[in-house]
Amino acid sequence: MSVKTTSKPVPKKSLPPRSKMAQNTATGTGTPSNLQTGFNKVFIQRDYSEGTAVKFHTRLPSELEGLIERHAFESTITRLNEFFAEAEKGSCSTYCEGCIGCITAYLVYMCSETHYEKTLRKISKFIASQNERIYNPKGLQMIDPTYRGLRVIEISILDRPGRT
């Protein structure tokens, strides 16, 4: 005995129209944060040409040309790359740090910072000083790459009242 089933097309329900911003976000054609806050973002991508170590491209993006000097931008990114190389460099002290962490079931990290964490703190201070001295006066804001999972460096182009 066989059972025969028939399928009928299910009528589509009419959905309420979405706002223009929600449509742009869903389709990827717009960024709501850019539309609402009045600034653009430029992302400096990671450079994987020499492996997976944290290193960012040093060439100036076309969106920033005319907003900041090429030399200032390249020196900032080069210095950041040096900080990350220092953070990831293995040494006797970092090896001992790892061994002590393992022996204490990583409880030692509740009391002390690792070499990597100390270097990340230095990077945050460096970015803050660069923003104060170089980027903010030019209407730019560099975001610490740790806030973006070390995937990109975000530079926001601020919308200042005298700029067009």
Backbone as CSV, one residue per row, in Angstrom:
resi,resn,N_x,N_y,N_z,CA_x,CA_y,CA_z,C_x,C_y,C_z
1,MET,0.849,-1.157,0.000,0.000,0.000,0.000,0.899,1.225,0.000
2,SER,0.678,2.089,-0.914,1.473,3.309,-0.993,0.608,4.508,-0.673
3,VAL,1.229,5.443,-0.054,0.513,6.654,0.329,0.950,7.748,-0.620
4,LYS,0.017,8.400,-1.223,0.313,9.467,-2.159,0.047,10.806,-1.480
5,THR,1.064,11.648,-1.515,0.887,12.973,-0.923,1.004,14.012,-2.007
6,THR,0.287,15.037,-1.847,0.384,16.155,-2.782,0.826,17.377,-1.999
7,SER,1.643,18.138,-2.623,2.094,19.365,-1.949,1.536,20.554,-2.679
8,LYS,0.994,21.451,-1.926,0.458,22.684,-2.486,1.446,23.795,-2.183
9,PRO,1.601,24.730,-3.094,2.495,25.846,-2.805,1.969,26.651,-1.620
10,VAL,2.874,26.984,-0.745,2.513,27.764,0.435,2.479,29.235,0.031
11,PRO,1.378,29.932,0.298,1.315,31.350,-0.072,2.308,32.159,0.769
12,LYS,2.939,33.095,0.087,3.888,33.963,0.786,3.136,34.993,1.610
13,LYS,3.596,35.162,2.812,2.989,36.169,3.667,3.584,37.516,3.303
14,SER,2.785,38.511,3.368,3.319,39.832,3.082,3.967,40.365,4.355
15,LEU,5.192,40.769,4.204,5.932,41.291,5.334,5.879,42.800,5.328
16,PRO,5.941,43.401,6.505,5.945,44.864,6.535,7.228,45.376,5.885
17,PRO,7.161,46.505,5.198,8.360,47.025,4.543,9.412,47.403,5.577
18,ARG,10.651,47.110,5.220,11.755,47.476,6.103,12.214,48.882,5.776
19,SER,12.837,49.479,6.749,13.362,50.819,6.521,14.511,50.745,5.532
20,LYS,14.826,51.857,4.920,15.924,51.929,3.958,17.234,51.503,4.617
21,MET,17.461,51.902,5.857,18.701,51.562,6.539,18.774,50.063,6.792
22,ALA,17.668,49.446,7.176,17.665,48.007,7.422,17.908,47.256,6.124
23,GLN,17.351,47.749,4.997,17.582,47.103,3.717,19.046,47.213,3.330
24,ASN,19.650,48.380,3.531,21.059,48.562,3.200,21.937,47.657,4.045
25,THR,21.602,47.516,5.304,22.405,46.673,6.183,22.268,45.214,5.780
26,ALA,21.049,44.796,5.458,20.824,43.397,5.114,21.507,43.035,3.801
27,THR,21.515,43.947,2.846,22.114,43.651,1.555,23.589,43.979,1.506
28,GLY,24.089,44.659,2.518,25.504,44.993,2.538,25.848,46.198,1.686
29,THR,24.845,46.978,1.267,25.128,48.119,0.409,25.371,49.401,1.181
30,GLY,25.163,49.375,2.452,25.379,50.584,3.242,25.803,50.223,4.647
31,THR,26.413,51.163,5.296,26.823,50.941,6.674,26.062,51.917,7.543
32,PRO,25.183,51.420,8.395,24.366,52.326,9.182,25.180,53.242,10.060
33,SER,26.305,52.787,10.599,27.087,53.657,11.476,27.626,54.846,10.695
34,ASN,27.991,54.648,9.433,28.476,55.758,8.621,27.354,56.742,8.327
35,LEU,26.158,56.226,8.088,25.045,57.100,7.740,24.581,57.904,8.948
36,GLN,24.653,57.322,10.136,24.140,57.989,11.309,25.139,58.973,11.908
37,THR,26.410,58.625,11.950,27.358,59.433,12.692,28.118,60.427,11.837
38,GLY,28.117,60.305,10.530,28.740,61.299,9.681,30.245,61.140,9.547
39,PHE,30.781,59.946,9.658,32.196,59.760,9.386,32.417,58.465,8.642
40,ASN,33.525,58.419,7.933,33.879,57.246,7.153,34.977,56.483,7.866
41,LYS,35.101,55.227,7.530,36.121,54.385,8.131,37.009,53.820,7.035
42,VAL,38.295,53.759,7.335,39.272,53.145,6.450,39.917,52.026,7.243
43,PHE,40.068,50.868,6.622,40.641,49.724,7.313,41.981,49.359,6.702
44,ILE,42.990,49.209,7.562,44.313,48.767,7.155,44.361,47.272,7.445
45,GLN,44.494,46.477,6.409,44.437,45.035,6.543,45.741,44.444,7.063
46,ARG,45.653,43.230,7.592,46.828,42.482,8.017,47.629,42.057,6.793
47,ASP,48.928,41.953,6.984,49.841,41.508,5.931,50.265,40.085,6.267
48,TYR,49.772,39.129,5.497,50.091,37.726,5.731,51.205,37.225,4.813
49,SER,51.922,38.121,4.154,52.948,37.694,3.195,54.120,36.988,3.865
50,GLU,54.347,37.237,5.142,55.457,36.607,5.849,54.974,35.651,6.934
51,GLY,53.756,35.194,6.850,53.226,34.263,7.841,52.049,34.860,8.584
52,THR,51.716,34.238,9.704,50.521,34.653,10.447,50.815,35.591,11.610
53,ALA,52.046,36.026,11.748,52.372,36.986,12.808,51.596,38.280,12.561
54,VAL,51.285,38.986,13.625,50.526,40.229,13.502,51.412,41.280,12.847
55,LYS,51.027,41.672,11.645,51.748,42.681,10.874,50.735,43.317,9.934
56,PHE,50.798,44.641,9.794,49.835,45.361,8.969,50.528,45.982,7.762
57,HIS,49.760,46.163,6.681,50.284,46.802,5.474,50.679,48.237,5.786
58,THR,51.795,48.680,5.223,52.303,50.023,5.525,52.000,51.046,4.437
59,ARG,51.438,50.619,3.324,51.177,51.616,2.277,49.914,52.421,2.605
60,LEU,49.978,53.689,2.257,48.895,54.629,2.552,47.685,54.340,1.667
61,PRO,46.505,54.107,2.251,45.297,53.889,1.441,44.925,55.159,0.673
62,SER,44.322,54.982,-0.469,43.959,56.128,-1.305,42.954,57.051,-0.605
63,GLU,42.125,56.510,0.294,41.144,57.326,1.012,41.804,58.330,1.952
64,LEU,43.050,58.058,2.357,43.740,58.950,3.296,44.710,59.898,2.609
65,GLU,44.889,59.759,1.303,45.801,60.657,0.589,45.275,62.082,0.686
66,GLY,46.155,62.977,1.004,45.787,64.370,1.176,45.325,64.703,2.586
67,LEU,45.025,63.687,3.377,44.603,63.928,4.754,45.762,63.795,5.730
68,ILE,46.748,62.982,5.386,47.900,62.756,6.254,49.121,62.492,5.374
69,GLU,50.270,62.882,5.866,51.498,62.679,5.108,51.830,61.192,5.060
70,ARG,52.313,60.760,3.909,52.663,59.360,3.712,53.702,58.906,4.742
71,HIS,54.708,59.737,4.992,55.784,59.369,5.916,55.249,59.172,7.337
72,ALA,54.371,60.056,7.780,53.817,59.948,9.138,53.002,58.669,9.291
73,PHE,52.188,58.362,8.286,51.376,57.155,8.329,52.256,55.908,8.338
74,GLU,53.222,55.853,7.415,54.084,54.677,7.312,54.917,54.468,8.573
75,SER,55.394,55.552,9.182,56.192,55.395,10.396,55.333,54.889,11.554
76,THR,54.077,55.324,11.631,53.174,54.833,12.673,52.931,53.334,12.516
77,ILE,52.612,52.901,11.306,52.314,51.487,11.074,53.574,50.639,11.256
78,THR,54.718,51.154,10.814,55.975,50.423,11.000,56.272,50.236,12.481
79,ARG,56.051,51.274,13.259,56.295,51.177,14.705,55.322,50.182,15.349
80,LEU,54.055,50.192,14.918,53.095,49.211,15.430,53.544,47.789,15.097
81,ASN,54.012,47.591,13.863,54.500,46.269,13.463,55.687,45.840,14.323
82,GLU,56.560,46.788,14.679,57.692,46.474,15.549,57.217,46.070,16.944
83,PHE,56.212,46.771,17.464,55.653,46.415,18.773,55.096,44.989,18.753
84,PHE,54.341,44.649,17.700,53.762,43.311,17.625,54.832,42.243,17.458
85,ALA,55.895,42.555,16.722,57.000,41.601,16.597,57.658,41.373,17.950
86,GLU,57.806,42.443,18.720,58.372,42.334,20.072,57.472,41.494,20.973
87,ALA,56.160,41.679,20.855,55.213,40.943,21.695,55.262,39.447,21.404
88,GLU,55.469,39.080,20.145,55.429,37.675,19.759,56.788,36.995,19.788
89,LYS,57.837,37.760,20.066,59.176,37.197,20.089,59.340,36.275,21.295
90,GLY,59.863,35.096,21.039,60.114,34.158,22.126,61.470,34.431,22.762
91,SER,61.520,34.336,24.056,62.774,34.515,24.777,62.755,33.597,25.993
92,CYS,63.833,33.587,26.711,63.930,32.756,27.908,62.859,33.170,28.926
93,SER,62.643,34.461,29.067,61.658,34.927,30.054,60.232,34.545,29.655
94,THR,59.895,34.618,28.377,58.548,34.221,27.958,58.359,32.716,28.083
95,TYR,59.426,31.954,27.845,59.351,30.506,28.022,59.113,30.175,29.497
96,CYS,59.869,30.802,30.386,59.689,30.580,31.829,58.301,31.027,32.285
97,GLU,57.827,32.124,31.724,56.487,32.623,32.039,55.435,31.563,31.717
98,GLY,55.581,30.925,30.564,54.654,29.869,30.160,54.742,28.646,31.061
99,CYS,55.954,28.279,31.427,56.136,27.122,32.313,55.531,27.374,33.690
100,ILE,55.771,28.552,34.228,55.205,28.894,35.543,53.687,28.915,35.474
101,GLY,53.161,29.428,34.375,51.717,29.431,34.193,51.152,28.024,34.177
102,CYS,51.826,27.128,33.480,51.379,25.741,33.399,51.456,25.058,34.758
103,ILE,52.543,25.280,35.477,52.734,24.645,36.786,51.672,25.116,37.779
104,THR,51.303,26.378,37.716,50.326,26.934,38.674,48.895,26.843,38.166
105,ALA,48.667,26.038,37.132,47.332,25.913,36.520,46.832,27.286,36.057
106,TYR,47.758,28.110,35.589,47.488,29.440,35.037,46.895,30.414,36.049
107,LEU,46.968,30.067,37.327,46.492,30.980,38.368,47.426,32.170,38.531
108,VAL,48.680,32.016,38.144,49.641,33.114,38.253,49.196,34.310,37.409
109,TYR,48.433,34.069,36.354,48.004,35.161,35.478,46.923,36.026,36.114
110,MET,46.394,35.584,37.245,45.468,36.438,37.986,46.233,37.509,38.752
111,CYS,47.523,37.257,38.997,48.337,38.173,39.799,49.306,39.003,38.967
112,SER,49.648,38.523,37.790,50.649,39.235,36.988,50.245,39.257,35.518
113,GLU,50.833,40.207,34.806,50.583,40.333,33.376,51.630,39.549,32.597
114,THR,51.219,39.057,31.454,52.173,38.381,30.581,52.943,39.423,29.785
115,HIS,54.022,38.976,29.169,54.814,39.853,28.306,53.938,40.415,27.184
116,TYR,53.069,39.573,26.633,52.193,39.989,25.540,51.226,41.075,26.009
117,GLU,50.644,40.907,27.186,49.713,41.907,27.715,50.413,43.238,27.981
118,LYS,51.643,43.171,28.482,52.408,44.401,28.720,52.677,45.122,27.406
119,THR,52.996,44.373,26.369,53.261,44.990,25.069,51.985,45.560,24.467
120,LEU,50.861,44.884,24.640,49.588,45.424,24.152,49.239,46.731,24.862
121,ARG,49.579,46.837,26.140,49.358,48.094,26.864,50.234,49.202,26.272
122,LYS,51.501,48.866,25.927,52.384,49.843,25.281,51.814,50.287,23.942
123,ILE,51.248,49.339,23.201,50.654,49.662,21.900,49.483,50.628,22.082
124,SER,48.640,50.384,23.074,47.498,51.274,23.331,47.964,52.690,23.663
125,LYS,49.008,52.802,24.475,49.552,54.120,24.817,50.149,54.802,23.584
126,PHE,50.838,54.021,22.745,51.431,54.572,21.525,50.340,55.106,20.594
127,ILE,49.281,54.348,20.414,48.188,54.788,19.529,47.524,56.037,20.094
128,ALA,47.334,56.094,21.397,46.733,57.284,22.010,47.608,58.513,21.786
129,SER,48.919,58.345,21.917,49.817,59.485,21.700,49.849,59.890,20.227
130,GLN,49.809,58.921,19.318,49.782,59.240,17.890,48.490,59.963,17.520
131,ASN,47.383,59.538,18.107,46.114,60.225,17.854,46.178,61.668,18.333
132,GLU,46.737,61.878,19.519,46.841,63.228,20.065,47.726,64.127,19.214
133,ARG,48.888,63.621,18.838,49.881,64.448,18.149,49.661,64.558,16.644
134,ILE,49.259,63.484,15.982,49.253,63.464,14.512,47.854,63.351,13.928
135,TYR,47.084,62.362,14.367,45.849,62.015,13.668,44.673,62.922,14.021
136,ASN,44.411,63.171,15.290,43.263,64.007,15.667,43.327,65.419,15.101
137,PRO,44.489,66.104,15.103,44.524,67.438,14.495,44.177,67.445,13.008
138,LYS,44.318,66.314,12.345,44.002,66.215,10.914,42.606,65.652,10.667
139,GLY,41.822,65.490,11.739,40.456,64.989,11.588,40.389,63.481,11.451
140,LEU,41.384,62.778,11.960,41.424,61.321,11.877,41.501,60.730,13.280
141,GLN,41.050,59.510,13.421,41.122,58.805,14.700,41.512,57.357,14.421
142,MET,42.665,56.938,14.933,43.110,55.551,14.782,42.578,54.742,15.958
143,ILE,41.958,53.615,15.634,41.384,52.735,16.652,42.377,51.609,16.924
144,ASP,42.579,51.306,18.182,43.483,50.237,18.596,43.066,48.922,17.932
145,PRO,43.992,48.222,17.276,43.615,46.976,16.588,43.150,45.869,17.528
146,THR,43.432,45.970,18.823,42.937,44.952,19.748,41.410,45.004,19.845
147,TYR,40.808,46.164,19.562,39.353,46.274,19.569,38.725,45.599,18.353
148,ARG,39.518,45.307,17.351,39.046,44.645,16.134,39.643,43.247,16.002
149,GLY,40.042,42.666,17.118,40.550,41.300,17.120,41.874,41.141,16.391
150,LEU,42.668,42.211,16.316,43.961,42.225,15.617,43.814,41.838,14.145
151,ARG,42.640,42.072,13.575,42.421,41.776,12.156,42.715,42.974,11.286
152,VAL,42.345,44.159,11.759,42.514,45.388,10.983,42.848,46.541,11.920
153,ILE,43.406,47.589,11.337,43.516,48.870,12.028,42.449,49.759,11.415
154,GLU,41.581,50.273,12.232,40.508,51.137,11.750,40.921,52.586,11.939
155,ILE,40.766,53.375,10.874,41.003,54.812,10.958,39.708,55.506,10.566
156,SER,39.158,56.270,11.490,37.904,56.986,11.230,38.243,58.380,10.721
157,ILE,37.577,58.780,9.658,37.707,60.136,9.127,36.556,60.917,9.731
158,LEU,36.887,61.779,10.659,35.874,62.515,11.398,35.300,63.643,10.543
159,ASP,34.037,63.925,10.748,33.374,64.998,10.021,33.457,66.255,10.877
160,ARG,34.433,67.089,10.532,34.607,68.320,11.314,33.822,69.465,10.690
161,PRO,33.315,70.425,11.457,32.558,71.528,10.887,33.320,72.415,9.914
162,GLY,34.269,72.649,9.561,34.969,73.464,8.567,35.442,72.673,7.392
163,ARG,35.194,71.360,7.365,35.643,70.518,6.248,34.492,70.257,5.301
164,THR,34.842,70.104,4.046,33.820,69.747,3.063,34.108,68.399,2.471
